[in-house]
Amino acid sequence: MIASWPSRLWIIRHGESAGNVARAAAYAAGAERIDVTLRDMDVPLSPNGCEQAAALGRWFARRPVEERPEVLLASPYLRARDTARLFQEAGGCDAAEPICLDERLREKEFGILDGLTTAGIARHEPQQAEARRSLGKFYHRPPGGESWCDVILRLRSLMDTVALHHAGRPVMIFAHQVVVLCLRYVLEGMDEEQILAIDRTGNIGNCAITEYRFDAAGGKDGGMVLTRFNATAALDGEEALPTAEPRHRLPPA
């Protein structure tokens, strides 16, 4: 059999960002806008997020060499790039391994809804609030933004590249919450309701691990089998505090 999958695949959500902190503060205050003045791609990690990334690296450093990634892929957004860098600096993988940035791993684009809380969307973009309720989050594409389907299309292309260039090797991806979920959709052949049911169980933790292993018996060409999802055990006993923002949903129509 010719390998067409990585031997192992870890998908990591970035560490806690300054945007995550600002978002939590906005919702706690009942604000309509999230107090972030930077472009989304320039939002840095919070101090706790930096420690989370380093803690993840230390956890992998304690594992046998064959259980660490050889290939690092990251979203070009600063918070994901820095998570990968701090992971590597803490010994999570070979220090000489390049961190390959891939724009297909970027955060879902929110368009005109960017920076608005649920209350802000309801007040400033009521038509979009209604459209989202009508279509559902999987298909709704705000003006200037993306739907989950749009993210999935670019991730299908990404996985083709991974299969072409990194088959048979252990690969780690550093990205964002929606990317983690949409990669599950792609890798496991899910439908809309299946992935949204997983999404409804809660947010992906910052620096949480989602892991797949290649199984040669998984179909004609083998397949990837989920072995770990949204696991934050790497932060246990560390100075870093596990974080995942609380859910904030649009009210029913």
PASEBA-1860 file (N, C-alpha, C; in nm, 3 decimals):
! residues 253
1> MIASWPSR> 0.084/-0.120/0.000/0.000/0.000/0.000/0.088/0.125/0.000 ~ 0.059/0.221/-0.085/0.130/0.348/-0.087/0.066/0.441/0.015 ~ 0.147/0.491/0.107/0.094/0.578/0.212/0.032/0.703/0.152 ~ -0.086/0.740/0.200/-0.151/0.861/0.152/-0.197/0.949/0.268 ~ -0.165/0.908/0.390/-0.202/0.982/0.509/-0.079/1.002/0.597 ~ -0.079/1.102/0.684/0.026/1.109/0.786/0.017/0.986/0.877 ~ 0.128/0.949/0.938/0.124/0.839/1.034/0.045/0.879/1.158 ~ 0.061/1.006/1.198/-0.017/1.064/1.307/-0.044/1.210/1.272
9> LWIIRHGE> -0.154/1.258/1.324/-0.192/1.397/1.298/-0.244/1.457/1.428 ~ -0.177/1.563/1.472/-0.224/1.639/1.588/-0.276/1.773/1.538 ~ -0.394/1.812/1.584/-0.452/1.941/1.549/-0.467/2.021/1.678 ~ -0.399/2.134/1.685/-0.392/2.213/1.808/-0.458/2.348/1.787 ~ -0.551/2.382/1.875/-0.599/2.520/1.874/-0.492/2.608/1.939 ~ -0.476/2.730/1.889/-0.377/2.822/1.944/-0.401/2.846/2.094 ~ -0.297/2.895/2.161/-0.311/2.933/2.301/-0.406/3.050/2.319 ~ -0.444/3.075/2.443/-0.533/3.186/2.473/-0.475/3.315/2.414
17> SAGNVARA> -0.558/3.390/2.343/-0.513/3.514/2.279/-0.568/3.635/2.352 ~ -0.509/3.750/2.322/-0.563/3.875/2.375/-0.707/3.896/2.328 ~ -0.738/3.846/2.209/-0.875/3.854/2.159/-0.971/3.769/2.239 ~ -0.928/3.649/2.279/-1.012/3.564/2.364/-1.043/3.635/2.496 ~ -0.941/3.699/2.554/-0.959/3.770/2.680/-1.056/3.887/2.662 ~ -1.038/3.963/2.554/-1.125/4.077/2.528/-1.268/4.033/2.500 ~ -1.282/3.921/2.431/-1.417/3.870/2.401/-1.490/3.832/2.530 ~ -1.419/3.761/2.619/-1.480/3.723/2.746/-1.520/3.845/2.827
25> AAYAAGAE> -1.435/3.948/2.825/-1.466/4.070/2.899/-1.588/4.141/2.840 ~ -1.597/4.142/2.706/-1.711/4.208/2.641/-1.842/4.141/2.677 ~ -1.843/4.009/2.676/-1.966/3.938/2.711/-2.000/3.954/2.859 ~ -1.899/3.955/2.943/-1.923/3.973/3.086/-1.984/4.110/3.115 ~ -1.946/4.211/3.035/-1.995/4.347/3.054/-2.123/4.374/2.976 ~ -2.168/4.279/2.895/-2.286/4.301/2.813/-2.263/4.400/2.701 ~ -2.139/4.413/2.657/-2.103/4.508/2.552/-2.146/4.459/2.414 ~ -2.154/4.552/2.320/-2.191/4.517/2.183/-2.070/4.489/2.095
33> RIDVTLRD> -1.954/4.541/2.136/-1.833/4.523/2.056/-1.720/4.471/2.143 ~ -1.632/4.394/2.081/-1.515/4.339/2.148/-1.401/4.440/2.132 ~ -1.336/4.474/2.241/-1.236/4.580/2.242/-1.102/4.529/2.190 ~ -1.093/4.513/2.058/-0.968/4.474/1.992/-0.949/4.569/1.874 ~ -0.838/4.639/1.872/-0.813/4.737/1.765/-0.722/4.682/1.656 ~ -0.656/4.571/1.681/-0.567/4.510/1.583/-0.646/4.434/1.477 ~ -0.583/4.412/1.362/-0.639/4.318/1.267/-0.644/4.180/1.333 ~ -0.743/4.099/1.296/-0.756/3.967/1.358/-0.628/3.886/1.342
41> MDVPLSPN> -0.563/3.897/1.226/-0.441/3.820/1.202/-0.323/3.866/1.286 ~ -0.333/3.984/1.349/-0.223/4.039/1.429/-0.246/4.027/1.579 ~ -0.357/3.968/1.621/-0.386/3.956/1.764/-0.288/3.857/1.827 ~ -0.217/3.898/1.934/-0.116/3.810/1.993/-0.174/3.716/2.098 ~ -0.091/3.627/2.145/-0.125/3.545/2.260/-0.128/3.630/2.386 ~ -0.211/3.592/2.481/-0.205/3.651/2.614/-0.086/3.591/2.688 ~ -0.045/3.648/2.802/0.062/3.584/2.880/0.028/3.439/2.916 ~ -0.098/3.413/2.952/-0.136/3.276/2.983/-0.129/3.188/2.858
49> GCEQAAAL> -0.165/3.245/2.743/-0.156/3.169/2.618/-0.014/3.131/2.584 ~ 0.081/3.221/2.613/0.223/3.189/2.591/0.264/3.071/2.678 ~ 0.221/3.074/2.803/0.257/2.964/2.894/0.188/2.834/2.852 ~ 0.065/2.842/2.802/-0.002/2.722/2.753/0.078/2.657/2.640 ~ 0.125/2.740/2.545/0.200/2.686/2.431/0.329/2.621/2.477 ~ 0.399/2.686/2.572/0.522/2.628/2.625/0.494/2.499/2.702 ~ 0.385/2.497/2.778/0.349/2.376/2.852/0.321/2.260/2.758 ~ 0.253/2.289/2.648/0.227/2.185/2.549/0.359/2.131/2.494
57> GRWFARRP> 0.454/2.220/2.465/0.583/2.177/2.416/0.656/2.090/2.517 ~ 0.651/2.128/2.644/0.718/2.048/2.747/0.655/1.910/2.759 ~ 0.524/1.904/2.743/0.455/1.775/2.752/0.501/1.682/2.640 ~ 0.510/1.734/2.519/0.558/1.652/2.408/0.706/1.619/2.422 ~ 0.783/1.709/2.482/0.926/1.684/2.500/0.951/1.564/2.590 ~ 0.857/1.534/2.678/0.871/1.419/2.768/0.832/1.288/2.702 ~ 0.780/1.294/2.581/0.739/1.174/2.510/0.855/1.119/2.429 ~ 0.850/0.989/2.392/0.955/0.934/2.305/0.962/1.012/2.174
65> VEERPEVL> 1.079/1.014/2.113/1.099/1.090/1.990/0.999/1.049/1.882 ~ 0.968/0.921/1.873/0.877/0.874/1.768/0.733/0.919/1.792 ~ 0.704/0.976/1.908/0.570/1.025/1.938/0.563/1.177/1.937 ~ 0.657/1.240/1.868/0.657/1.385/1.850/0.643/1.416/1.701 ~ 0.593/1.535/1.669/0.575/1.569/1.528/0.708/1.594/1.457 ~ 0.710/1.559/1.329/0.823/1.592/1.241/0.790/1.709/1.150 ~ 0.662/1.730/1.126/0.617/1.837/1.035/0.527/1.932/1.113 ~ 0.555/2.062/1.106/0.474/2.163/1.172/0.409/2.252/1.067
73> LASPYLRA> 0.277/2.258/1.068/0.200/2.347/0.981/0.122/2.443/1.068 ~ 0.116/2.569/1.029/0.047/2.667/1.113/-0.028/2.768/1.030 ~ -0.139/2.814/1.086/-0.208/2.931/1.032/-0.111/3.049/1.034 ~ -0.120/3.139/0.936/-0.032/3.256/0.937/-0.070/3.360/1.041 ~ -0.183/3.343/1.111/-0.224/3.440/1.213/-0.125/3.434/1.330 ~ -0.092/3.549/1.387/0.014/3.560/1.486/-0.005/3.464/1.603 ~ -0.127/3.452/1.653/-0.149/3.368/1.771/-0.120/3.221/1.743 ~ -0.145/3.175/1.620/-0.113/3.037/1.585/0.036/3.020/1.559
81> RDTARLFQ> 0.097/3.116/1.490/0.241/3.110/1.464/0.320/3.109/1.594 ~ 0.280/3.194/1.688/0.353/3.200/1.814/0.330/3.075/1.899 ~ 0.212/3.016/1.891/0.188/2.890/1.960/0.284/2.784/1.909 ~ 0.298/2.775/1.777/0.391/2.678/1.717/0.534/2.707/1.758 ~ 0.573/2.835/1.756/0.711/2.872/1.790/0.743/2.838/1.936 ~ 0.654/2.873/2.028/0.678/2.847/2.170/0.676/2.697/2.199 ~ 0.589/2.624/2.130/0.587/2.478/2.140/0.724/2.421/2.103 ~ 0.778/2.468/1.992/0.907/2.418/1.945/1.020/2.459/2.038
89> EAGGCDAA> 1.019/2.582/2.085/1.124/2.630/2.174/1.125/2.555/2.306 ~ 1.009/2.501/2.347/1.000/2.425/2.472/1.039/2.279/2.454 ~ 1.080/2.240/2.332/1.126/2.104/2.310/1.024/2.009/2.255 ~ 0.910/2.061/2.209/0.805/1.972/2.159/0.839/1.899/2.031 ~ 0.940/1.948/1.957/0.985/1.885/1.834/1.127/1.930/1.806 ~ 1.186/1.877/1.701/1.321/1.914/1.661/1.329/2.066/1.639 ~ 1.428/2.128/1.703/1.442/2.273/1.693/1.473/2.320/1.552 ~ 1.523/2.230/1.467/1.559/2.268/1.329/1.442/2.254/1.233
97> EPICLDER> 1.331/2.197/1.278/1.217/2.175/1.189/1.152/2.309/1.155 ~ 1.137/2.344/1.028/1.072/2.471/0.993/0.923/2.468/1.025 ~ 0.870/2.584/1.060/0.726/2.598/1.080/0.669/2.648/0.948 ~ 0.591/2.566/0.883/0.537/2.598/0.750/0.402/2.668/0.766 ~ 0.394/2.791/0.722/0.270/2.866/0.731/0.183/2.837/0.609 ~ 0.055/2.816/0.633/-0.037/2.787/0.523/-0.165/2.867/0.544 ~ -0.193/2.956/0.451/-0.308/3.045/0.465/-0.441/2.969/0.468 ~ -0.444/2.846/0.422/-0.568/2.768/0.426/-0.607/2.731/0.568
105> LREKEFGI> -0.514/2.747/0.663/-0.542/2.718/0.803/-0.586/2.842/0.881 ~ -0.606/2.955/0.813/-0.640/3.079/0.883/-0.777/3.066/0.951 ~ -0.802/3.160/1.040/-0.931/3.166/1.110/-1.044/3.187/1.010 ~ -1.161/3.137/1.043/-1.281/3.168/0.966/-1.298/3.320/0.961 ~ -1.330/3.372/0.845/-1.347/3.516/0.830/-1.493/3.554/0.858 ~ -1.511/3.653/0.944/-1.645/3.688/0.991/-1.705/3.808/0.919 ~ -1.626/3.873/0.832/-1.680/3.982/0.752/-1.736/4.095/0.837 ~ -1.856/4.142/0.804/-1.913/4.258/0.874/-1.949/4.227/1.019
113> LDGLTTAG> -1.948/4.100/1.056/-1.979/4.064/1.195/-1.856/4.062/1.284 ~ -1.739/4.083/1.225/-1.615/4.077/1.301/-1.615/4.182/1.413 ~ -1.584/4.140/1.533/-1.575/4.231/1.646/-1.705/4.257/1.718 ~ -1.816/4.200/1.671/-1.945/4.219/1.736/-1.978/4.103/1.828 ~ -2.036/4.132/1.941/-2.091/4.028/2.028/-2.229/3.989/1.977 ~ -2.290/3.892/2.042/-2.425/3.853/2.004/-2.521/3.972/2.013 ~ -2.507/4.051/2.121/-2.592/4.170/2.136/-2.563/4.271/2.026 ~ -2.436/4.284/1.990/-2.400/4.378/1.884/-2.455/4.337/1.749
121> IARHEPQQ> -2.452/4.207/1.720/-2.508/4.158/1.594/-2.658/4.185/1.590 ~ -2.727/4.155/1.700/-2.872/4.175/1.705/-2.909/4.321/1.683 ~ -2.826/4.413/1.735/-2.859/4.555/1.722/-2.814/4.614/1.589 ~ -2.691/4.584/1.547/-2.633/4.652/1.431/-2.653/4.576/1.300 ~ -2.671/4.445/1.308/-2.688/4.364/1.187/-2.804/4.266/1.205 ~ -2.925/4.317/1.231/-3.039/4.228/1.257/-3.072/4.136/1.140 ~ -3.049/4.184/1.016/-3.076/4.097/0.901/-2.982/3.978/0.899 ~ -2.857/4.001/0.938/-2.763/3.890/0.943/-2.795/3.795/1.058
129> AEARRSLG> -2.843/3.848/1.169/-2.885/3.763/1.280/-2.999/3.671/1.236 ~ -3.094/3.728/1.161/-3.206/3.648/1.113/-3.160/3.547/1.008 ~ -3.070/3.588/0.918/-3.019/3.497/0.815/-2.947/3.379/0.879 ~ -2.869/3.406/0.984/-2.796/3.299/1.051/-2.892/3.202/1.119 ~ -2.998/3.258/1.181/-3.098/3.170/1.242/-3.167/3.084/1.137 ~ -3.193/3.144/1.021/-3.265/3.073/0.915/-3.180/2.966/0.849 ~ -3.056/3.001/0.815/-2.968/2.909/0.741/-2.891/2.814/0.832 ~ -2.864/2.860/0.954/-2.776/2.785/1.043/-2.631/2.825/1.022
137> KFYHRPPG> -2.547/2.805/1.123/-2.409/2.853/1.118/-2.325/2.779/1.014 ~ -2.365/2.660/0.976/-2.287/2.582/0.879/-2.288/2.647/0.742 ~ -2.404/2.700/0.700/-2.418/2.756/0.565/-2.419/2.908/0.560 ~ -2.442/2.973/0.673/-2.452/3.120/0.669/-2.316/3.183/0.640 ~ -2.315/3.271/0.539/-2.194/3.344/0.502/-2.223/3.494/0.517 ~ -2.170/3.559/0.620/-2.193/3.703/0.635/-2.122/3.780/0.523 ~ -2.173/3.894/0.483/-2.105/3.972/0.380/-1.957/3.996/0.416 ~ -1.871/3.964/0.321/-1.728/3.980/0.343/-1.665/3.868/0.424
145> GESWCDVI> -1.744/3.768/0.462/-1.693/3.661/0.546/-1.709/3.524/0.483 ~ -1.702/3.421/0.566/-1.708/3.283/0.520/-1.812/3.204/0.597 ~ -1.865/3.102/0.533/-1.944/3.000/0.601/-1.850/2.888/0.644 ~ -1.901/2.795/0.723/-1.822/2.676/0.755/-1.789/2.599/0.627 ~ -1.881/2.598/0.532/-1.855/2.528/0.406/-1.734/2.586/0.334 ~ -1.721/2.719/0.337/-1.605/2.782/0.274/-1.475/2.736/0.340 ~ -1.475/2.727/0.472/-1.357/2.680/0.544/-1.327/2.535/0.506 ~ -1.430/2.454/0.498/-1.413/2.313/0.463/-1.352/2.297/0.324
153> LRLRSLMD> -1.392/2.380/0.229/-1.336/2.371/0.094/-1.186/2.393/0.095 ~ -1.139/2.492/0.170/-0.994/2.515/0.172/-0.921/2.406/0.250 ~ -0.988/2.346/0.349/-0.923/2.240/0.424/-0.914/2.109/0.345 ~ -1.009/2.086/0.257/-0.996/1.969/0.169/-0.870/1.983/0.083 ~ -0.847/2.102/0.032/-0.726/2.129/-0.045/-0.602/2.110/0.041 ~ -0.607/2.159/0.163/-0.492/2.144/0.254/-0.458/1.998/0.275 ~ -0.559/1.915/0.301/-0.532/1.773/0.329/-0.478/1.702/0.205 ~ -0.516/1.745/0.086/-0.454/1.691/-0.035/-0.304/1.721/-0.037
161> TVALHHAG> -0.268/1.842/0.005/-0.126/1.880/0.011/-0.053/1.799/0.116 ~ -0.115/1.779/0.231/-0.053/1.698/0.337/-0.029/1.556/0.287 ~ -0.128/1.500/0.219/-0.113/1.364/0.166/-0.002/1.356/0.062 ~ 0.012/1.460/-0.019/0.112/1.460/-0.125/0.254/1.473/-0.070 ~ 0.272/1.559/0.028/0.407/1.593/0.073/0.449/1.529/0.206 ~ 0.352/1.487/0.288/0.387/1.443/0.424/0.328/1.306/0.459 ~ 0.292/1.229/0.360/0.236/1.096/0.387/0.337/1.012/0.465 ~ 0.286/0.939/0.563/0.370/0.850/0.642/0.449/0.917/0.752
169> RPVMIFAH> 0.434/1.050/0.769/0.509/1.122/0.871/0.414/1.178/0.977 ~ 0.463/1.199/1.099/0.380/1.261/1.203/0.372/1.412/1.183 ~ 0.251/1.464/1.174/0.226/1.604/1.139/0.148/1.672/1.250 ~ 0.184/1.796/1.281/0.109/1.876/1.378/0.064/2.005/1.311 ~ -0.064/2.038/1.333/-0.126/2.158/1.278/-0.162/2.251/1.393 ~ -0.129/2.380/1.379/-0.167/2.483/1.476/-0.265/2.577/1.408 ~ -0.386/2.584/1.460/-0.487/2.663/1.390/-0.590/2.718/1.488 ~ -0.717/2.717/1.450/-0.823/2.787/1.520/-0.941/2.693/1.544
177> QVVVLCLR> -1.033/2.738/1.630/-1.142/2.651/1.672/-1.224/2.595/1.555 ~ -1.270/2.682/1.467/-1.353/2.634/1.355/-1.272/2.542/1.265 ~ -1.143/2.569/1.250/-1.058/2.482/1.168/-1.048/2.344/1.230 ~ -1.033/2.336/1.362/-1.028/2.205/1.428/-1.155/2.126/1.398 ~ -1.270/2.190/1.414/-1.397/2.122/1.391/-1.415/2.084/1.244 ~ -1.379/2.174/1.155/-1.397/2.145/1.013/-1.301/2.036/0.965 ~ -1.185/2.026/1.024/-1.096/1.915/0.991/-1.155/1.782/1.037 ~ -1.222/1.782/1.151/-1.293/1.660/1.192/-1.399/1.623/1.088
185> YVLEGMDE> -1.471/1.722/1.041/-1.574/1.699/0.939/-1.513/1.633/0.816 ~ -1.398/1.684/0.770/-1.332/1.631/0.651/-1.276/1.491/0.675 ~ -1.203/1.475/0.784/-1.132/1.349/0.810/-1.227/1.234/0.842 ~ -1.341/1.266/0.902/-1.433/1.161/0.945/-1.556/1.148/0.856 ~ -1.562/1.226/0.748/-1.674/1.215/0.655/-1.808/1.246/0.718 ~ -1.814/1.352/0.799/-1.937/1.386/0.870/-2.035/1.461/0.782 ~ -2.156/1.480/0.835/-2.252/1.568/0.772/-2.276/1.688/0.863 ~ -2.360/1.779/0.818/-2.383/1.904/0.892/-2.426/1.878/1.036
193> EQILAIDR> -2.526/1.793/1.055/-2.579/1.772/1.189/-2.476/1.707/1.281 ~ -2.397/1.616/1.228/-2.297/1.550/1.313/-2.194/1.649/1.366 ~ -2.142/1.736/1.280/-2.039/1.828/1.327/-2.099/1.936/1.416 ~ -2.222/1.980/1.387/-2.282/2.081/1.473/-2.320/2.023/1.609 ~ -2.350/1.893/1.615/-2.377/1.829/1.745/-2.250/1.831/1.830 ~ -2.135/1.808/1.768/-2.009/1.816/1.841/-1.983/1.959/1.886 ~ -2.007/2.054/1.797/-1.987/2.196/1.830/-2.072/2.237/1.948 ~ -2.194/2.184/1.958/-2.284/2.222/2.067/-2.237/2.173/2.203
201> TGNIGNCA> -2.145/2.078/2.207/-2.098/2.026/2.336/-2.004/2.123/2.407 ~ -1.952/2.223/2.337/-1.866/2.322/2.401/-1.752/2.365/2.312 ~ -1.681/2.468/2.355/-1.571/2.521/2.278/-1.447/2.433/2.285 ~ -1.360/2.446/2.186/-1.230/2.380/2.188/-1.140/2.458/2.283 ~ -1.074/2.388/2.373/-0.984/2.454/2.467/-0.861/2.510/2.397 ~ -0.807/2.617/2.451/-0.682/2.671/2.398/-0.570/2.571/2.424 ~ -0.493/2.542/2.319/-0.386/2.442/2.321/-0.436/2.300/2.348 ~ -0.566/2.277/2.326/-0.618/2.141/2.337/-0.571/2.058/2.219
209> ITEYRFDA> -0.555/1.927/2.244/-0.504/1.834/2.144/-0.618/1.753/2.084 ~ -0.627/1.750/1.953/-0.710/1.655/1.880/-0.613/1.570/1.799 ~ -0.622/1.438/1.812/-0.519/1.349/1.756/-0.580/1.237/1.674 ~ -0.517/1.208/1.561/-0.554/1.096/1.475/-0.432/1.006/1.453 ~ -0.458/0.878/1.438/-0.354/0.782/1.399/-0.398/0.711/1.272 ~ -0.300/0.683/1.187/-0.331/0.611/1.063/-0.363/0.466/1.094 ~ -0.469/0.414/1.034/-0.509/0.274/1.048/-0.514/0.213/0.909 ~ -0.424/0.119/0.882/-0.416/0.057/0.750/-0.543/-0.020/0.716
217> AGGKDGGM> -0.619/-0.059/0.817/-0.741/-0.136/0.794/-0.863/-0.046/0.771 ~ -0.841/0.083/0.774/-0.953/0.176/0.762/-0.991/0.207/0.619 ~ -1.029/0.106/0.543/-1.070/0.127/0.405/-0.964/0.082/0.307 ~ -0.992/0.102/0.179/-0.903/0.055/0.073/-0.761/0.109/0.086 ~ -0.748/0.238/0.118/-0.616/0.301/0.132/-0.585/0.335/0.276 ~ -0.655/0.272/0.370/-0.637/0.306/0.510/-0.710/0.435/0.543 ~ -0.702/0.478/0.666/-0.770/0.600/0.706/-0.721/0.648/0.841 ~ -0.765/0.766/0.879/-0.727/0.827/1.005/-0.834/0.799/1.111
225> VLTRFNAT> -0.789/0.754/1.227/-0.879/0.719/1.337/-0.858/0.817/1.452 ~ -0.966/0.877/1.499/-0.959/0.972/1.609/-0.924/0.899/1.738 ~ -0.819/0.945/1.806/-0.778/0.885/1.933/-0.788/0.981/2.050 ~ -0.801/1.109/2.022/-0.807/1.209/2.128/-0.876/1.333/2.073 ~ -0.967/1.392/2.151/-1.035/1.513/2.104/-1.046/1.615/2.216 ~ -1.003/1.738/2.187/-1.018/1.850/2.279/-0.958/1.819/2.417 ~ -0.841/1.756/2.416/-0.777/1.713/2.539/-0.679/1.818/2.589 ~ -0.692/1.858/2.714/-0.603/1.959/2.773/-0.514/1.901/2.881
233> AALDGEEA> -0.495/1.769/2.880/-0.413/1.705/2.982/-0.271/1.758/2.984 ~ -0.223/1.809/2.869/-0.086/1.861/2.863/-0.066/1.981/2.955 ~ -0.175/2.047/2.997/-0.163/2.164/3.083/-0.176/2.128/3.230 ~ -0.210/2.003/3.262/-0.225/1.961/3.401/-0.092/1.972/3.475 ~ -0.097/2.031/3.593/0.024/2.045/3.672/0.116/2.155/3.625 ~ 0.074/2.233/3.525/0.156/2.341/3.472/0.105/2.475/3.527 ~ 0.187/2.578/3.511/0.145/2.712/3.553/0.034/2.767/3.465 ~ 0.026/2.720/3.342/-0.077/2.767/3.250/-0.215/2.724/3.297
241> LPTAEPRH> -0.312/2.810/3.280/-0.450/2.778/3.314/-0.524/2.736/3.188 ~ -0.591/2.618/3.189/-0.672/2.579/3.072/-0.782/2.682/3.049 ~ -0.808/2.714/2.924/-0.910/2.814/2.891/-0.988/2.772/2.769 ~ -1.116/2.805/2.769/-1.204/2.793/2.653/-1.318/2.889/2.679 ~ -1.343/2.980/2.588/-1.446/3.081/2.612/-1.583/3.016/2.628 ~ -1.668/3.073/2.713/-1.805/3.021/2.724/-1.882/3.043/2.595 ~ -1.986/2.962/2.574/-2.066/2.974/2.452/-2.160/3.093/2.461 ~ -2.177/3.161/2.350/-2.272/3.273/2.342/-2.347/3.258/2.211
249> RLPPA> -2.473/3.222/2.220/-2.552/3.192/2.102/-2.651/3.304/2.074 ~ -2.689/3.315/1.948/-2.795/3.408/1.912/-2.925/3.361/1.975 ~ -3.008/3.453/2.026/-3.135/3.414/2.084/-3.228/3.359/1.977 ~ -3.323/3.274/2.014/-3.416/3.221/1.914/-3.501/3.331/1.853 ~ -3.546/3.307/1.732/-3.629/3.408/1.662/-3.762/3.424/1.733
END
